[in-house]
Amino acid sequence: MPYFIYRIGPMNILSKQGQAETFKEAKAVANALRKSMDPNAGQTVKMIFADNELAAEDILSQPRELDPSLAGDDY
């Protein structure tokens, strides 16, 4: 299964930036994209391990649930 690299823009618009066969290659591509981005642009770069492009976009589009062990007051 390949790693897919996406740029996520405002309103969670996904833009595929590439894919790689190994974690090391995908991490290098993602880090290069992050370095070239404007930090105030409101965009993020994420990589995802999935069977295909459709599955990767589906996973990235789903809202993540809050981990109950992390919720609460900080001491």
Biopython code that builds the backbone (N, CA, C, O; Angstrom):
import numpy as np
from Bio.PDB.StructureBuilder import StructureBuilder

atoms = [
    (1, "MET", "N", (0.844, -1.179, 0.000)),
    (1, "MET", "CA", (0.000, 0.000, 0.000)),
    (1, "MET", "C", (0.889, 1.242, 0.000)),
    (1, "MET", "O", (1.887, 1.295, 0.719)),
    (2, "PRO", "N", (0.534, 2.215, -0.787)),
    (2, "PRO", "CA", (1.346, 3.431, -0.848)),
    (2, "PRO", "C", (0.928, 4.469, 0.193)),
    (2, "PRO", "O", (-0.133, 4.373, 0.810)),
    (3, "TYR", "N", (1.785, 5.446, 0.361)),
    (3, "TYR", "CA", (1.504, 6.623, 1.186)),
    (3, "TYR", "C", (1.073, 7.739, 0.242)),
    (3, "TYR", "O", (1.711, 7.973, -0.784)),
    (4, "PHE", "N", (-0.005, 8.422, 0.591)),
    (4, "PHE", "CA", (-0.491, 9.540, -0.205)),
    (4, "PHE", "C", (-0.238, 10.829, 0.558)),
    (4, "PHE", "O", (-0.431, 10.885, 1.773)),
    (5, "ILE", "N", (0.194, 11.861, -0.151)),
    (5, "ILE", "CA", (0.486, 13.156, 0.465)),
    (5, "ILE", "C", (-0.534, 14.159, -0.048)),
    (5, "ILE", "O", (-0.718, 14.320, -1.254)),
    (6, "TYR", "N", (-1.199, 14.837, 0.895)),
    (6, "TYR", "CA", (-2.243, 15.799, 0.560)),
    (6, "TYR", "C", (-1.980, 17.144, 1.207)),
    (6, "TYR", "O", (-1.456, 17.229, 2.318)),
    (7, "ARG", "N", (-2.352, 18.187, 0.494)),
    (7, "ARG", "CA", (-2.411, 19.534, 1.056)),
    (7, "ARG", "C", (-3.867, 19.781, 1.387)),
    (7, "ARG", "O", (-4.738, 19.615, 0.534)),
    (8, "ILE", "N", (-4.139, 20.179, 2.626)),
    (8, "ILE", "CA", (-5.506, 20.429, 3.073)),
    (8, "ILE", "C", (-5.659, 21.925, 3.262)),
    (8, "ILE", "O", (-4.990, 22.534, 4.097)),
    (9, "GLY", "N", (-6.547, 22.505, 2.476)),
    (9, "GLY", "CA", (-6.747, 23.942, 2.481)),
    (9, "GLY", "C", (-7.962, 24.348, 3.290)),
    (9, "GLY", "O", (-8.553, 23.530, 3.995)),
    (10, "PRO", "N", (-8.332, 25.614, 3.186)),
    (10, "PRO", "CA", (-9.517, 26.097, 3.880)),
    (10, "PRO", "C", (-10.749, 25.282, 3.472)),
    (10, "PRO", "O", (-10.850, 24.834, 2.330)),
    (11, "MET", "N", (-11.658, 25.098, 4.386)),
    (11, "MET", "CA", (-12.884, 24.317, 4.196)),
    (11, "MET", "C", (-12.567, 22.861, 3.864)),
    (11, "MET", "O", (-13.354, 22.191, 3.196)),
    (12, "ASN", "N", (-11.425, 22.374, 4.327)),
    (12, "ASN", "CA", (-10.994, 20.977, 4.161)),
    (12, "ASN", "C", (-10.970, 20.509, 2.711)),
    (12, "ASN", "O", (-11.355, 19.379, 2.412)),
    (13, "ILE", "N", (-10.524, 21.368, 1.823)),
    (13, "ILE", "CA", (-10.380, 20.995, 0.421)),
    (13, "ILE", "C", (-9.072, 20.227, 0.269)),
    (13, "ILE", "O", (-8.003, 20.739, 0.602)),
    (14, "LEU", "N", (-9.157, 19.001, -0.235)),
    (14, "LEU", "CA", (-7.992, 18.134, -0.383)),
    (14, "LEU", "C", (-7.376, 18.305, -1.762)),
    (14, "LEU", "O", (-8.075, 18.347, -2.774)),
    (15, "SER", "N", (-6.054, 18.402, -1.780)),
    (15, "SER", "CA", (-5.325, 18.506, -3.040)),
    (15, "SER", "C", (-4.151, 17.529, -2.976)),
    (15, "SER", "O", (-3.211, 17.717, -2.204)),
    (16, "LYS", "N", (-4.224, 16.488, -3.796)),
    (16, "LYS", "CA", (-3.167, 15.479, -3.784)),
    (16, "LYS", "C", (-1.868, 16.083, -4.305)),
    (16, "LYS", "O", (-1.834, 16.707, -5.366)),
    (17, "GLN", "N", (-0.795, 15.882, -3.533)),
    (17, "GLN", "CA", (0.511, 16.420, -3.886)),
    (17, "GLN", "C", (1.467, 15.342, -4.367)),
    (17, "GLN", "O", (2.500, 15.648, -4.963)),
    (18, "GLY", "N", (1.133, 14.086, -4.115)),
    (18, "GLY", "CA", (1.994, 13.005, -4.564)),
    (18, "GLY", "C", (1.730, 11.733, -3.794)),
    (18, "GLY", "O", (0.840, 11.664, -2.947)),
    (19, "GLN", "N", (2.523, 10.732, -4.107)),
    (19, "GLN", "CA", (2.454, 9.469, -3.376)),
    (19, "GLN", "C", (3.829, 8.828, -3.395)),
    (19, "GLN", "O", (4.657, 9.118, -4.259)),
    (20, "ALA", "N", (4.057, 7.949, -2.421)),
    (20, "ALA", "CA", (5.352, 7.280, -2.288)),
    (20, "ALA", "C", (5.114, 5.858, -1.804)),
    (20, "ALA", "O", (4.097, 5.563, -1.177)),
    (21, "GLU", "N", (6.042, 5.006, -2.097)),
    (21, "GLU", "CA", (5.928, 3.607, -1.706)),
    (21, "GLU", "C", (6.449, 3.329, -0.302)),
    (21, "GLU", "O", (6.042, 2.352, 0.327)),
    (22, "THR", "N", (7.349, 4.181, 0.196)),
    (22, "THR", "CA", (7.903, 3.959, 1.527)),
    (22, "THR", "C", (7.635, 5.165, 2.419)),
    (22, "THR", "O", (7.427, 6.282, 1.945)),
    (23, "PHE", "N", (7.648, 4.906, 3.724)),
    (23, "PHE", "CA", (7.426, 5.974, 4.691)),
    (23, "PHE", "C", (8.494, 7.052, 4.576)),
    (23, "PHE", "O", (8.192, 8.243, 4.638)),
    (24, "LYS", "N", (9.728, 6.636, 4.410)),
    (24, "LYS", "CA", (10.841, 7.579, 4.341)),
    (24, "LYS", "C", (10.679, 8.546, 3.165)),
    (24, "LYS", "O", (10.905, 9.746, 3.316)),
    (25, "GLU", "N", (10.290, 8.032, 2.001)),
    (25, "GLU", "CA", (10.078, 8.889, 0.831)),
    (25, "GLU", "C", (8.915, 9.852, 1.071)),
    (25, "GLU", "O", (9.014, 11.041, 0.768)),
    (26, "ALA", "N", (7.811, 9.329, 1.619)),
    (26, "ALA", "CA", (6.628, 10.158, 1.862)),
    (26, "ALA", "C", (6.928, 11.253, 2.872)),
    (26, "ALA", "O", (6.476, 12.386, 2.711)),
    (27, "LYS", "N", (7.679, 10.930, 3.901)),
    (27, "LYS", "CA", (8.018, 11.921, 4.924)),
    (27, "LYS", "C", (8.885, 13.026, 4.328)),
    (27, "LYS", "O", (8.703, 14.196, 4.662)),
    (28, "ALA", "N", (9.816, 12.674, 3.458)),
    (28, "ALA", "CA", (10.679, 13.670, 2.822)),
    (28, "ALA", "C", (9.860, 14.615, 1.941)),
    (28, "ALA", "O", (10.083, 15.825, 1.956)),
    (29, "VAL", "N", (8.917, 14.069, 1.176)),
    (29, "VAL", "CA", (8.067, 14.901, 0.322)),
    (29, "VAL", "C", (7.194, 15.823, 1.175)),
    (29, "VAL", "O", (7.074, 17.013, 0.884)),
    (30, "ALA", "N", (6.588, 15.272, 2.225)),
    (30, "ALA", "CA", (5.722, 16.065, 3.096)),
    (30, "ALA", "C", (6.499, 17.189, 3.779)),
    (30, "ALA", "O", (6.014, 18.317, 3.860)),
    (31, "ASN", "N", (7.686, 16.891, 4.265)),
    (31, "ASN", "CA", (8.496, 17.922, 4.926)),
    (31, "ASN", "C", (8.922, 19.012, 3.951)),
    (31, "ASN", "O", (8.939, 20.187, 4.319)),
    (32, "ALA", "N", (9.263, 18.652, 2.725)),
    (32, "ALA", "CA", (9.630, 19.645, 1.721)),
    (32, "ALA", "C", (8.442, 20.550, 1.408)),
    (32, "ALA", "O", (8.609, 21.761, 1.260)),
    (33, "LEU", "N", (7.254, 19.976, 1.307)),
    (33, "LEU", "CA", (6.055, 20.783, 1.055)),
    (33, "LEU", "C", (5.771, 21.721, 2.221)),
    (33, "LEU", "O", (5.410, 22.879, 2.012)),
    (34, "ARG", "N", (5.931, 21.232, 3.438)),
    (34, "ARG", "CA", (5.684, 22.071, 4.626)),
    (34, "ARG", "C", (6.650, 23.243, 4.684)),
    (34, "ARG", "O", (6.266, 24.349, 5.064)),
    (35, "LYS", "N", (7.902, 23.007, 4.309)),
    (35, "LYS", "CA", (8.896, 24.087, 4.336)),
    (35, "LYS", "C", (8.610, 25.148, 3.292)),
    (35, "LYS", "O", (8.934, 26.318, 3.498)),
    (36, "SER", "N", (8.007, 24.761, 2.169)),
    (36, "SER", "CA", (7.744, 25.724, 1.099)),
    (36, "SER", "C", (6.435, 26.491, 1.290)),
    (36, "SER", "O", (6.170, 27.442, 0.555)),
    (37, "MET", "N", (5.613, 26.092, 2.267)),
    (37, "MET", "CA", (4.318, 26.742, 2.479)),
    (37, "MET", "C", (4.441, 27.984, 3.344)),
    (37, "MET", "O", (5.341, 28.095, 4.177)),
    (38, "ASP", "N", (3.518, 28.919, 3.130)),
    (38, "ASP", "CA", (3.400, 30.100, 3.980)),
    (38, "ASP", "C", (2.669, 29.676, 5.256)),
    (38, "ASP", "O", (1.565, 29.140, 5.164)),
    (39, "PRO", "N", (3.245, 29.897, 6.443)),
    (39, "PRO", "CA", (2.602, 29.440, 7.677)),
    (39, "PRO", "C", (1.263, 30.129, 7.953)),
    (39, "PRO", "O", (0.446, 29.601, 8.707)),
    (40, "ASN", "N", (1.033, 31.281, 7.363)),
    (40, "ASN", "CA", (-0.217, 32.009, 7.593)),
    (40, "ASN", "C", (-1.278, 31.700, 6.542)),
    (40, "ASN", "O", (-2.333, 32.335, 6.537)),
    (41, "ALA", "N", (-1.027, 30.747, 5.658)),
    (41, "ALA", "CA", (-1.951, 30.448, 4.564)),
    (41, "ALA", "C", (-3.151, 29.617, 5.014)),
    (41, "ALA", "O", (-4.130, 29.509, 4.275)),
    (42, "GLY", "N", (-3.096, 29.034, 6.197)),
    (42, "GLY", "CA", (-4.210, 28.219, 6.676)),
    (42, "GLY", "C", (-4.275, 26.862, 6.014)),
    (42, "GLY", "O", (-5.354, 26.282, 5.896)),
    (43, "GLN", "N", (-3.135, 26.344, 5.579)),
    (43, "GLN", "CA", (-3.084, 25.035, 4.936)),
    (43, "GLN", "C", (-2.192, 24.111, 5.746)),
    (43, "GLN", "O", (-1.288, 24.554, 6.455)),
    (44, "THR", "N", (-2.465, 22.811, 5.626)),
    (44, "THR", "CA", (-1.625, 21.812, 6.262)),
    (44, "THR", "C", (-1.273, 20.740, 5.232)),
    (44, "THR", "O", (-1.930, 20.609, 4.200)),
    (45, "VAL", "N", (-0.239, 19.990, 5.530)),
    (45, "VAL", "CA", (0.160, 18.861, 4.685)),
    (45, "VAL", "C", (0.080, 17.613, 5.540)),
    (45, "VAL", "O", (0.614, 17.568, 6.648)),
    (46, "LYS", "N", (-0.596, 16.594, 5.012)),
    (46, "LYS", "CA", (-0.711, 15.328, 5.725)),
    (46, "LYS", "C", (-0.398, 14.187, 4.781)),
    (46, "LYS", "O", (-0.646, 14.266, 3.577)),
    (47, "MET", "N", (0.150, 13.126, 5.347)),
    (47, "MET", "CA", (0.355, 11.915, 4.563)),
    (47, "MET", "C", (-0.456, 10.810, 5.213)),
    (47, "MET", "O", (-0.617, 10.766, 6.433)),
    (48, "ILE", "N", (-0.966, 9.916, 4.369)),
    (48, "ILE", "CA", (-1.855, 8.868, 4.849)),
    (48, "ILE", "C", (-1.506, 7.557, 4.150)),
    (48, "ILE", "O", (-1.205, 7.543, 2.957)),
    (49, "PHE", "N", (-1.546, 6.485, 4.884)),
    (49, "PHE", "CA", (-1.269, 5.145, 4.374)),
    (49, "PHE", "C", (-2.619, 4.505, 4.057)),
    (49, "PHE", "O", (-3.417, 4.270, 4.964)),
    (50, "ALA", "N", (-2.884, 4.221, 2.777)),
    (50, "ALA", "CA", (-4.188, 3.684, 2.384)),
    (50, "ALA", "C", (-4.060, 2.765, 1.173)),
    (50, "ALA", "O", (-3.041, 2.754, 0.482)),
    (51, "ASP", "N", (-5.122, 1.997, 0.935)),
    (51, "ASP", "CA", (-5.151, 1.074, -0.201)),
    (51, "ASP", "C", (-5.104, 1.805, -1.528)),
    (51, "ASP", "O", (-4.408, 1.390, -2.455)),
    (52, "ASN", "N", (-5.861, 2.916, -1.613)),
    (52, "ASN", "CA", (-5.932, 3.670, -2.862)),
    (52, "ASN", "C", (-6.258, 5.139, -2.557)),
    (52, "ASN", "O", (-6.467, 5.519, -1.405)),
    (53, "GLU", "N", (-6.294, 5.942, -3.608)),
    (53, "GLU", "CA", (-6.516, 7.378, -3.446)),
    (53, "GLU", "C", (-7.894, 7.675, -2.852)),
    (53, "GLU", "O", (-8.024, 8.572, -2.020)),
    (54, "LEU", "N", (-8.899, 6.949, -3.260)),
    (54, "LEU", "CA", (-10.249, 7.156, -2.762)),
    (54, "LEU", "C", (-10.327, 6.883, -1.258)),
    (54, "LEU", "O", (-10.946, 7.648, -0.519)),
    (55, "ALA", "N", (-9.709, 5.807, -0.813)),
    (55, "ALA", "CA", (-9.696, 5.475, 0.614)),
    (55, "ALA", "C", (-8.944, 6.536, 1.410)),
    (55, "ALA", "O", (-9.360, 6.894, 2.512)),
    (56, "ALA", "N", (-7.846, 7.040, 0.865)),
    (56, "ALA", "CA", (-7.068, 8.079, 1.553)),
    (56, "ALA", "C", (-7.901, 9.342, 1.728)),
    (56, "ALA", "O", (-7.913, 9.934, 2.808)),
    (57, "GLU", "N", (-8.602, 9.761, 0.668)),
    (57, "GLU", "CA", (-9.431, 10.963, 0.758)),
    (57, "GLU", "C", (-10.591, 10.760, 1.719)),
    (57, "GLU", "O", (-10.982, 11.692, 2.422)),
    (58, "ASP", "N", (-11.142, 9.559, 1.758)),
    (58, "ASP", "CA", (-12.231, 9.271, 2.689)),
    (58, "ASP", "C", (-11.751, 9.381, 4.131)),
    (58, "ASP", "O", (-12.432, 9.976, 4.966)),
    (59, "ILE", "N", (-10.597, 8.819, 4.426)),
    (59, "ILE", "CA", (-10.046, 8.869, 5.785)),
    (59, "ILE", "C", (-9.754, 10.311, 6.196)),
    (59, "ILE", "O", (-10.071, 10.711, 7.316)),
    (60, "LEU", "N", (-9.159, 11.086, 5.310)),
    (60, "LEU", "CA", (-8.818, 12.472, 5.634)),
    (60, "LEU", "C", (-10.047, 13.365, 5.761)),
    (60, "LEU", "O", (-9.983, 14.402, 6.422)),
    (61, "SER", "N", (-11.157, 12.989, 5.148)),
    (61, "SER", "CA", (-12.376, 13.801, 5.191)),
    (61, "SER", "C", (-13.214, 13.551, 6.442)),
    (61, "SER", "O", (-14.075, 14.363, 6.782)),
    (62, "GLN", "N", (-12.973, 12.450, 7.119)),
    (62, "GLN", "CA", (-13.768, 12.123, 8.298)),
    (62, "GLN", "C", (-13.285, 12.926, 9.499)),
    (62, "GLN", "O", (-12.081, 13.050, 9.726)),
    (63, "PRO", "N", (-14.240, 13.477, 10.279)),
    (63, "PRO", "CA", (-13.831, 14.194, 11.493)),
    (63, "PRO", "C", (-13.286, 13.216, 12.531)),
    (63, "PRO", "O", (-13.789, 12.103, 12.677)),
    (64, "ARG", "N", (-12.263, 13.643, 13.238)),
    (64, "ARG", "CA", (-11.653, 12.780, 14.248)),
    (64, "ARG", "C", (-12.384, 12.961, 15.573)),
    (64, "ARG", "O", (-12.777, 14.070, 15.933)),
    (65, "GLU", "N", (-12.559, 11.859, 16.290)),
    (65, "GLU", "CA", (-13.216, 11.903, 17.584)),
    (65, "GLU", "C", (-12.213, 12.293, 18.658)),
    (65, "GLU", "O", (-11.033, 11.950, 18.582)),
    (66, "LEU", "N", (-12.702, 13.015, 19.657)),
    (66, "LEU", "CA", (-11.871, 13.441, 20.773)),
    (66, "LEU", "C", (-11.578, 12.248, 21.666)),
    (66, "LEU", "O", (-12.485, 11.495, 22.021)),
    (67, "ASP", "N", (-10.334, 12.075, 22.025)),
    (67, "ASP", "CA", (-9.937, 11.007, 22.929)),
    (67, "ASP", "C", (-10.408, 11.371, 24.339)),
    (67, "ASP", "O", (-9.970, 12.389, 24.875)),
    (68, "PRO", "N", (-11.286, 10.574, 24.955)),
    (68, "PRO", "CA", (-11.809, 10.941, 26.282)),
    (68, "PRO", "C", (-10.738, 11.064, 27.350)),
    (68, "PRO", "O", (-10.919, 11.802, 28.319)),
    (69, "SER", "N", (-9.640, 10.366, 27.195)),
    (69, "SER", "CA", (-8.577, 10.461, 28.207)),
    (69, "SER", "C", (-7.851, 11.803, 28.145)),
    (69, "SER", "O", (-7.165, 12.174, 29.098)),
    (70, "LEU", "N", (-7.989, 12.537, 27.039)),
    (70, "LEU", "CA", (-7.332, 13.823, 26.918)),
    (70, "LEU", "C", (-8.228, 14.998, 27.291)),
    (70, "LEU", "O", (-7.742, 16.117, 27.454)),
    (71, "ALA", "N", (-9.519, 14.759, 27.426)),
    (71, "ALA", "CA", (-10.458, 15.832, 27.753)),
    (71, "ALA", "C", (-10.426, 16.117, 29.250)),
    (71, "ALA", "O", (-10.237, 15.209, 30.059)),
    (72, "GLY", "N", (-10.608, 17.369, 29.605)),
    (72, "GLY", "CA", (-10.655, 17.717, 31.010)),
    (72, "GLY", "C", (-9.703, 18.840, 31.340)),
    (72, "GLY", "O", (-9.079, 19.430, 30.459)),
    (73, "ASP", "N", (-9.604, 19.121, 32.601)),
    (73, "ASP", "CA", (-8.757, 20.205, 33.082)),
    (73, "ASP", "C", (-7.293, 19.772, 33.102)),
    (73, "ASP", "O", (-6.963, 18.617, 33.373)),
    (74, "ASP", "N", (-6.443, 20.725, 32.811)),
    (74, "ASP", "CA", (-5.006, 20.482, 32.937)),
    (74, "ASP", "C", (-4.562, 20.904, 34.335)),
    (74, "ASP", "O", (-4.962, 21.957, 34.831)),
    (75, "TYR", "N", (-3.748, 20.090, 34.953)),
    (75, "TYR", "CA", (-3.261, 20.409, 36.292)),
    (75, "TYR", "C", (-1.826, 20.820, 36.239)),
    (75, "TYR", "O", (-1.234, 21.130, 37.273)),
]
sb = StructureBuilder()
sb.init_structure("model")
sb.init_model(0)
sb.init_chain("A")
sb.init_seg("    ")
for serial, (resi, resn, name, xyz) in enumerate(atoms, 1):
    if name == "N":
        sb.init_residue(resn, " ", resi, " ")
    sb.init_atom(name, np.array(xyz, "f"), 0.0, 1.0, " ", f" {name:<3s}", serial, name[0])
structure = sb.get_structure()
